[in-house]
Amino acid sequence: SFIMHFIYASTALLATATLSIAAPAADVVGRKTFQVAQVAHGTVRKNGPIQMLKTYEKYAKVGAQAPPSVVQAARAAQQSGSVAANPEENDQAYLCPVNVGGTTLNLDFDTGSADLWVFSSLMTKSEQAGHSIYKPSSSAKKLQGASWNISYGDGSGASGSVYADKVVVGGVTATSQAVEAATSVSAQFTQDQDNDGLLGLAFSSINTVQPQQQTTFFDTVKSSLAKKLFTVDLKAGQAGTYDFGYIDSSKYTGSISYVPVDDSQGFWGFTAGGYSVGSGNSTTSSGNIGSAIADTGTTLLYLPTSVASAYYKKVRGAKIDNQQGGYVFPCSSSTPDFVVSIGGKPFTVPGKYINYAPIDQSGEQCFGGIQPNTGIGFTIFGDIFLKAMFVVFDQSTGSPRLGFAQQ
Ligand SMILES: C[C@@H](SC(=N)N)c1ccc(Cl)cc1
């Protein structure tokens, strides 16, 4: 199904209010005291050399220099790892094996949301059917009073309670990660028995846990990674990878072009430039695409309506089919490449990726991988785009940035 994940993260207003309550003035008659429960945030095992190296780095501007032994020990302790991203049918989503509290679950890594939620033993047996299930392990600590509720624009959603437990992704370990155990999920999720939950990789500012917002897996382990970044290398119809803490230069061609990220909405936001349809001399090109996000959790490529219209003018028999919810065309029509400028460099989505899939068994009409971003308000570079690229989601410099290269 062409489900587009939307996210309406519930606000953290309550948590903000709680945190901003001023302590009563000491001289107030009948002074009252109050307690604020401290809940373990996502954490990783602290490591001496890494902590020492951070101290040396903190005072580097006043001449502190870490001894080679500290640098060497810290480097040895820093984490990095890689996990397979296995495509579902039609590359609708990509699922990665993750060890959550001792059980391996297949999770949809989603750079467009910030909750790590899983199918759990707290759900009814019928809802659990066919899925791998998280059962809070003996090492799990329930976050008393914490809850979460996430909803997506296609009407899907999930909710439940929260535990702190060990999570391992490609050998990278978060010793105490907020694991959002579902008590209820919508039909779209129960029906997709390949998918045991989501691992959010957007910014923790849109995590939905209340009353105390929690960190994503990446934010939890970030300080322990050799480099504070992860890379995404999705592929068409075959397994790709998510790598944490390092850049594997064998996974891309040419050089990586970096652009600044606007994380004000909690997404990996950036500005996309001009575009062209087709390759060689039969190209059309026009104005800027504008604000966009890099989103592994969205299947298709959602572009401004004028850009989508310009693209399908070049596809024989293309039309909008409201019953199907977007552009369709004869499966026999050829689909041109789509080229977009990011950071002043051209990036090409091969035309074959834009013939997404037949709309039915007859195989006559096919659904487009490019669709208009009507009602979204920004461009979404989803998997149709990402599976042609190698992308670096980078927090290793002062402010976040995205790196793009063709694969
Ligand atoms: C970021 C994606 S949802 C996701 N990847 N979890 C998104 C957000 C808002 C709209 Cl309107 C449509 C799609």
The ligand as an SDF file (V2000), in Angstrom:
LIG
                    3D

 13 13  0  0  0  0  0  0  0  0999 V2000
    8.1710   13.0770    8.1790 C   0  0  0  0  0  0  0  0  0  0  0  0
    7.0580   12.3580    7.4990 C   0  0  0  0  0  0  0  0  0  0  0  0
    6.3700   11.0930    8.5550 S   0  0  0  0  0  0  0  0  0  0  0  0
    7.6220   10.0260    8.9590 C   0  0  0  0  0  0  0  0  0  0  0  0
    8.6550    9.8070    8.1630 N   0  0  0  0  0  0  0  0  0  0  0  0
    7.4820    9.3830   10.1040 N   0  0  0  0  0  0  0  0  0  0  0  0
    5.9330   13.3000    7.1870 C   0  0  0  0  0  0  0  0  0  0  0  0
    5.6660   14.3740    8.0350 C   0  0  0  0  0  0  0  0  0  0  0  0
    4.5940   15.2120    7.7600 C   0  0  0  0  0  0  0  0  0  0  0  0
    3.8370   14.9620    6.6230 C   0  0  0  0  0  0  0  0  0  0  0  0
    2.4770   16.0200    6.2560 Cl  0  0  0  0  0  0  0  0  0  0  0  0
    4.0960   13.8810    5.7800 C   0  0  0  0  0  0  0  0  0  0  0  0
    5.1580   13.0400    6.0790 C   0  0  0  0  0  0  0  0  0  0  0  0
  1  2  1  0
  2  3  1  0
  2  7  1  0
  3  4  1  0
  4  5  2  0
  4  6  1  0
  7  8  1  0
  7 13  2  0
  8  9  2  0
  9 10  1  0
 10 11  1  0
 10 12  2  0
 12 13  1  0
M  END
$$$$
